Amino acid sequence: MQKHIDEHILLRYYTDSLSADQKQEVEQWLQESEENRKLARDVQYIYMATDTLNTIKEVNSAEALEQVKKRFRKPNKTNYLVWFQKVAAILILPLLLSTIYFVTKKEPVEYIEIKTNPGMVAALNLPDGSKVWLNSGSYLKHPQKFTGDTRTVELDGEAYFSVQKDKSKRFIVNTPFDLKAEVLGTEFNIEAYKESNQVTTSLISGSVKLSFRNKKNEEESFIMKPDDEVAYNIKTKGIKTNASYLPTQIAWKDGLVVFRNTSFEEALKILDKRFNTQFIVKNDLLYENSFTGTFSGQHLMLILEHFRLSSGIQYKFIDPEINPDKNKVSEKTIVELY
């Protein structure tokens, strides 16, 4: 009996696509040791894990938060923290909602925060009827009601906006950096993760005005046209424009993984964001590969199978690492490629 069975064989075992002889061989291998059974359980867990992007979570953030509030009595100043902790505990999965109150001379302003967990996407409706798709590991803050002559939201991460047209109220997206996007009614994608070194904006329809600080620390603006893609470099404070965006860049909002002659390195970045996965590359020659294909609602292992069959790339899921500082298991799936 062989000492090791490849993960792709175990995957076929759990999808009931092995011959009777192969199935018997796997079952004998499972009986040999607890280590074998643990590996098999890990493979089964990954295969059976809910694909959060396959069923995109759609919420009306204001209504969702209001439903939670009804479960608790109205908080006063002394019990607000306890109430907030209860709300956070209820909404930690599949996404986090919270409120912040800012008291002005006129009236309290209530803000709603939405945060997606790694590996998931949320679709939500804003108070004005605009729709937002929030990508993995992203954060959005907006007022419960838009007042005045602007509709302003704050984004840390990536989001696709379909903005309701209202000439009397500009729609503004603030990012963690010296750049903001301003529109009246349009569809666009903006990627502005705080840990990144650039902000990338892709315009699908309508018009977007980007305002940013240039290298002289002066206010500058750029008017985007449909199909434009603009990247703002955080360090140099300069912009780079491309003639057209690639549909692969907004496929995430529809739960798709799309490769179009995509480099190996870029493919791993897409899969990391999509599946919250850390890849350990054991062979630098793998970086010479590129991939083309569209995957809809498929699990990570099936995409890795595509890599194996098309390019001979082998993969292995390894035990999550324990962080010695926090004494907890890594939240990311870890995969070795060789």
N, C-alpha and C positions, 0 to 999 in steps of 0.2 A: 504493500500500500504506500502511495506517495506521501511524503511528509508535508507537502504544501499543495493547496488547491487555489488557483488564481481567483481573484475577486469576480472576474467576469463569468466564471463557471458557477460561482455561488449565486450571482445575479440571475443567471439562467435557471438555476435550481428554484429560486423563489418566484420566478415568473412561469414556472412549470413548462419550460421549453427544452428540457433535457430528455435524452432517450432513457428507456427503463434501466439499461446497464449503467449509464452515467449517473442517474439518480441514485441507484444502489451504491455506487462507488462513493458519492458524496455522503450518504447516510452512514456508511462504514467509517469514513474519515471523521465525521462528527462524533462518533462514539469513542474515538481513540483518546481524546484528551479534552480537558476543560478549555485549554488555550484555543483549540480548534473551534469549539462551540462559541467561545467569546468572539472570535473573528467573524463567525457566521452571524452572530447576533448583531454585530456592528454593521455588517453589510445589509442585513434585513432592516435595521433601524434606518439607515440612510435611504434605502429604497422606499420604505413605508412612510418616511417623514413627510409631513404635509408640505406641499409645494405652495407656499403662500402667494406666489405670483400667478399660479394657475387659476386661483379664485381671488381676484383682486378685491381687497376690502374697500367698500365704498361707504362713506359716512357723511352725514351733515354734521360738521363738528359742533356747531352751536346746539343742535337738537340732541346729539349724543351726550354732551356735557350736561345739558339740562335734565336728562333722564337720570343721570347719576346723582345730581344735586337733590332730586326729589327723594332719594333714599336716606337723606340725612336732614336733620333740622338745620335751619339757617344758622351759620356760624357767627359768633361774635368775635371780638378781637382776641379773647383769651383762648378760644378753642379752635381758631382758624387753622393752626398748624396740624392739630390732630385730624381735623376734617380733611385737610389737603392730603395727609398721608393715607387716609382711607380711600380717597378718590384715586390717588396714584396707584394704590395696591390693586384696585379693581381694574384699572385701565392699562396696566403695564403690558398686557398682551390683548389683542395683537398690536395695538399702538397706544401711545401715551397721550392723554389729553390733560390739560390743566388750565387754570385761569390765573391771571394776575390783575390786581386792581390798582389803578393809578388815580388818586384823588386829586382833582383840580379844583379851582375856585368855582367852576361851573357845575360839574357833576362827575361821579366816579366813571372811569372808563374801564370796561372789562375786556381783557385780551384772552384769546384762546390759543394754546400752544398744542401743536401736533408733532409727535416724534415717531418715526418708523424704526422698528428694530432692524438689525442687520438681516439681509436676505428677504425682506418683504417690501411690498408696495402698497400704498393706500391711495384711493381716489376719494376726493372730498369736494363738497360744494361750499363756496364762500357766501357770505350774506347777500351779495349782489347778484347771485346766480352764476358767477364765474365758476369754472371747474378746474381743479388742480389734481394732478397725479404726482405723488410724492415718492421719490425713489428710496432705495435701501439706505438706512442710516442717515436720514435727513430730518431737518427740523423746520417747521413753519410756524410763524406767529401772526395772528391777525386780530383786529378788534371784533367783538361780537356784532357790532353794527358799524358800517362805514358812515362817517359824518363829515361835513365840510366839503371842500372841493377836490379832495383826493381820496383814493382807496389804496392805502399803504400796507404792505405785508413785509415780513422779514424772513429771509431764507438762508439757512446754512445747510448745504447739500445740493441735491438736484431735484428739479421739479419741471413738469410740463404744464403750461398755463393755457387755458382756453377762456379768454377774457370777454365778458359781456360788454358790448359797446355802449359807452355813455360819454358823450362829448363834454358834458358838464363836470365830469369827475375823472381825472387822470388816474390810471392804475400804475402804482409804483412798487417795484420789487427792490428792497434794500438787501445787500449782501454783507458778509463780514468784512469786506474790503472797501477800498475807495472807488466802488463802482455800483451804480444802480441802473435799473431798466425802467423806462417809462413808456406806457402805451395807452391807447384809448380803447381799442377792441381788436384782438389779434390772437394768434396761436403761436407760442414760442416755447423753447426749452432753454433752461439756464442751469448750468452746473457750477456751483460755488461752494465746494466743501472747504471748511475752515483750514484743514490740514493740507490743502492743495496749494500749488504755486501759480494757479491761473483760474480765471473765470471764463467759461465758454458759453456763448449764447448762440442759439440756432433759431432762425426765424422761418416759420412755415407759411404764415399768411399775415397780411396787415403791415404794420410799421412799428418799429421799436426805436426809441431814442436811448442810447447808452451815454450816461454821464460818468466821468471818471477823472481822477487826478493823474496828470502826466508826469514825466520825470522832472519837470520844473516845478512840480507841486501846484500847477495851475489847473483850474477847472476846464475840462475839454468835453466835447460831445461828438457822437457819431450816429448818423441816422442809418438804420439797417433797412434793407429791402428784402422781400420774400426770397428764400433760399440762401440768404447770406448766413455765414458763420463767422463770428468774431471771438477771438481769444485775447483776453486781457492778462498780461503777465504781471503778477503781483510785485516781483522784485524790480523789473525794469520800468514798470508803469507804462508800457507801450502796448499797442494792440496789433494783432495780425488778422487779416481778413482772408477768407476763402470764398471762392465763387459760389459754392453750394455746399450745403450740409449733406451728410450721408444718412439715409434712412436707418442705418444700423444704430445711429446715435440716439434715436427716440423709440426703438423697438421695445425697450424695457417697459414702457407704459402699457403695452398690450400683452405683457407676459411672454415676450419672445426673446430668444437669443439668436442674433443674426450675425453671421460672419460673411464678409465679402472680400476674399483675398486678405483676410485679417492676419496680421503677424502673430506668431506664437506668444510673444510678450503681451500684446494688446488683448489677445484672446484670454489669457490668464487674468488680466485685470477685469475684464468683463465678467468672467466666471466668479472671481473673488467677490465682486459687488453683488452679483446675482445670487450666489449660494453661500456667502459668508465663509469663504474657504481660503486657507493658506496653502500655497503650492511651494514645495521644495523641489527645485530642479537639480537633478543629479548629473545631468549630461548637457553641457553647453551647446552641443550640436543641435539640440532640440530647437534652439532659437532660430534655426534656418527654415523652420516649417511655417506655412501659412495655411489658412483654412477658409472654406466657403461652405455655407449651409445655413438652414433656418431650423430652429428647434422651438416647438410650441408645447409648453406645459410638460416638458420632459425633465427627468431627474438628472442630477450631475453625473451619476455613473453611466447613464446612457450616452451622454455627450462625450465622456471619456472613452467609451467604447468606440465612438466614431473616430476619435483621435487614434486609437489603437489600430483600428482596421484600415484607416486611410494613410497613416504615417508611421505605423509600427511603434508608437509611443506606449510604453508600459506604465502602469500606475499601481499604486498601493496605498490604501488608507492606513494611517498609523494612529496609535493611541494619542489622544489629546495630551498636550503638555500641561504640567502643573506650574503655575506662576509662583515662585518661592516667596515673593513679596506679599501677594494677596492670598496665597495658599488655596487657590481654586483652579479648577480645570479650565483650559483655554476655551473660549466660546466659539472659536472657529473650528470647522472641519479641517483636518490636516491631510494633505495628499502628497505623496512622493511621486515624481515623474522621472523616468529613466529610459 
